[in-house]
Amino acid sequence: MIDGRLLRLDPVGLVEIADLRDLASFHCNDMIVDHQGRAYIGNFGFDLAANKPVEPAEIVMVTPDGNARVVAENLLFPNGTVMTPDGQTLIVAETWGNRLTAFDIEPDGSLKNRRTLAKLEDVYPDGICLDAEGAIWVAAPYPGEVMRVQAGGNVTHRLKVSTKPYAGMLGGPDRRTLFVCTAGSSNSDEVRANPNGDIDLRNLIRGTALEVSDPPVAENLTPETDCSYSTGIITPGDRSLRRLSGSARADYWPKAGLPSSHLRRVRGYLFP
């Protein structure tokens, strides 16, 4: 990020693939890799931490053999990026442009036919992910919510989180659990002083986000798996919902409906 290098984790360790300092205007940011191994990397464009004026930035494409070139310019903080399943369209969140921008992907990896997919008034989009219906889940630290946005800008769902959302990804056995990375700030000094980052979980039923606010705590338990957590039982329709928070050993997660590879600290909602 700060050193402007693209690294790949190989069996032998981290290997530098490309030095981007001559191509990226400022710190490198979010990235997506296509089926051919080409990486598309955005950058800040300006020194955000020092409150410098907003400057346009680029998307740099790097091929697996390390060749790098600029494939899009004049973007306002290209941030979270997704690619459609057919590999034909790249969509990027322009944080300071308050919009989602789409490009056609040419056979050589170039980006063409730039267009605004959705204009987001007073919304600063950060990380994004794509759902099965082609809508974009947008993590927006300002105004502090996750929203589901369709092409054209129609917002179908809004979810509040505990602090500020910075990224989200759909996962779980049926790909209906939304994992949201949250924190109180993106400022490095503030984060070091108050490390309150979390992963919030939201379960999506038939494309509908179920929003639950502060369920009552039913009991405090410490199971044999050393998972200390609080459990609130409520019943939306005929489905019971559990609210979990705390930490656990990896062998707890299968009992909670999560694979053991998931992070060990969770706060959010999931169906049992």
N, C-alpha and C positions, 0 to 999 in steps of 0.2 A: 504494500500500500504506500507507505511513506518513501521506501527506497525505489519505487517505480520499476520493480522487476516482476516478471512472471515466473513462478516456480512450479515445478511438477514433482509430486511425491512418487518416486520410483522405489523399487525394492532396495536399492542401495541408499536411499535417503532423498533429500530435497535436491533437485537439479534445476539450475537456471536455464530457462528456455529462451527468454528475450529480455533485453533491457529497454524499457519504454520511456526513459527520461527525455529523449529527444522528440518523442511523439505526443506524450500526454502533457497537457498544460499545467497540471498540478497533481496532487495525490491520486493514485489509482483507487478505484472503488469497486462496485459490483461487476460480476463477470458471468457469462454463460458460455458453455462449450457445446458445439453441435455434434451430430453423429459422425462427422468427418474429423473430429478432433480440433476444429478451429475455435479459438477462444475470442470472444468479443468483450472488450473491457472498457468501461467508462471511467471518468475521472472528475474531480471537483471542478476544475477550471480556474479556481481562485482560492485564496487562503481564507477559508470560512472561519477558522478559529480566531484569526486576527481581525475579523470584521472588515475585510477588504471588500471593495466593490465587486458585484457579481460580474464574472467574465464568462464567455462561452467556452465550451469544452468539446472534446472529440470522443468518438468510439474508435478504438484501435482493434484491429483483427490480427491475431497471431496464428499462423499455421503450425501444425505439429513439429515441423522442422525448424521453427524459430523465426521464420520470416514475418515481419510486422509492418503494417501500414495502416494509415488512417482511412476509415471507410465511411465516416459521417462526421460532419463539423457543425459548429454553431448550435450546439445543444446546451441547454441551461441546467447544468449539473446532472448528466445522465447517470441514473442510479440503478434501481432494481431492473432486471431484464429477464424476459421470457421469450420462448420460441414456440411457435405452434407445432403440433405433433407431426405435420407433414414437412417440417423444416423449411417452409416457404416464407414465413413471416417472422420478423423480430420486432418485439414490442419493448420499449424502454420507458421508464418513469423519469420525466424531467422535473426534478424536485423544485427548482426555482422557476420553471416554466409553468408550473401548476397544470400539468397535462400528461397524458399517455400518448406516446408517439410511435407509429408503426412504420416499418420499412419492408419492402420486398427483398428477399435474399437471392442474389444472382448465383449462377452455378460456380463462379469463381470466388464467392464469398462477399462480393461487394454489396452494399446496401443502396437500394434505389427506391424511387416512388415514395418519398417521405410524405407522411400525412398525419394529421392529428386524429387519434383514435377516440380520445375523450378529453374534453376540457374540464378541469376540476377547480371550480372557483373556491378560493380561500383554503385550498387543500395543498399540502406539500408532500407529495407521494415519495416514499422511500422504497423498501423492498416490496416486490410483487410476486404473485404466483398465478398460474392459469388453471381453471377448473375444467371439468369434462364438457361443460356446455360452452366453453370459449369465453367465459367472463373472467375478469381480472380481480383477484383479491388484493387490495392495496393497503399496505401498512402506512399510516400517515401520522407521524409524531405530532404534527399540527394539522388538525385540531385534536389529536389524541384518540384516534379510533381506527378500526379496520373496516373497510367498506368493500362491497362487491360491486364492480362497475362493469356495465355492458358497453359494447361499441356504441359510440354516440354520446356517452356520458350518463346514461340512466343508472342511478344507484339503487340496487335492489335490497341491500342489507347494510346495516351499520352496527358494529360491535364496539363497545367500550372495553378498555382493558385497565389494569391496575395503575399503570403509570403512562408511558408513551410506547406505542408500537413502532418497531423499526424494520421488522421483516416477518414474513409468514410463509408457511409451506403446508400443503395438504399431504396427509399421510395416514397411517393406520391401516388395518387389514382391508377396509373397503374404501380407502382414500377419502373419507368423510370427516377426519379429524383435522382441524386447523391448528397448527402449532405456531404460536406468535412469540417472537422475541421482543421483550419489553425491557425498558430501563427508564430511570428518572431523567437521564440526560445523555447527550452524545458528546458533551464536553469532557475531554480526557481528565482534566483536573477534578471536575465535579464527580466523575465516575470513580476515580481513585479514592476520593474522600467519602463517598457513599455508594459502595458497590451493591446496588439493589436490583441487578438484572434478574429476570425471570423468564420462564417459558410458560405462557398461558395456553391452555388447551380448550378448544371449542368444538363440540360435536355437531355436525351438520346432518339433519335428517331430511331426506328427499329434497335436497337443494335448499332447505330452509334453515337458517341459523337460529338456534334456540338461545335466547339471551336470558340469563338468570342472574339476578343481583343479590349477592350476600345471603345465601341460603342459611337457615338456622343450623347451628352446630348441635348435632344430636349426641355425640360422644367423642371422647378423646381416647385413643387406643394406642398401644404399643405391641404390635403383633410379634410373633416369634422371629420374623424376618428383620427385626430392628427397624421397621418403618414406623416412625412417629408421624402421625398426621391427624387432622381433624376431619370428621365426616358429617356432612349435612344431608339429610334425606328429604327430598321433596318429590312430588309426583306431577309432572306436566303431562296431562292426558293419562295414558296408561304406561308411561315409561318412568322409572325411577332414575334419579340423577344423583351422582355423588360429587362432592367437592373435595378435592384432595390438596393438601399442601404439606411440604416438609421434605425429608430426604429418606432414602432407603438404599439397602444393598441391591445389587443388580438382580438377585433371585426373586425380588418382590414383584418386578414389573410384569411377568407373565400372569400373576394373580390379579393384577390391576388391568389386564387387557392390553398391555403394551409389551413389545419385544424387549428383550434384555439389553439391546444395543442403545436404547434411548437414554437421554440425560437423566441424572440421578436426582435432580431437584425439579419439582413440578408444582405449579399452582394453576388450577383451572378446573375445567369441567369435563367429565367423560361419562359415557353410559357403561354400566357394568355388563 
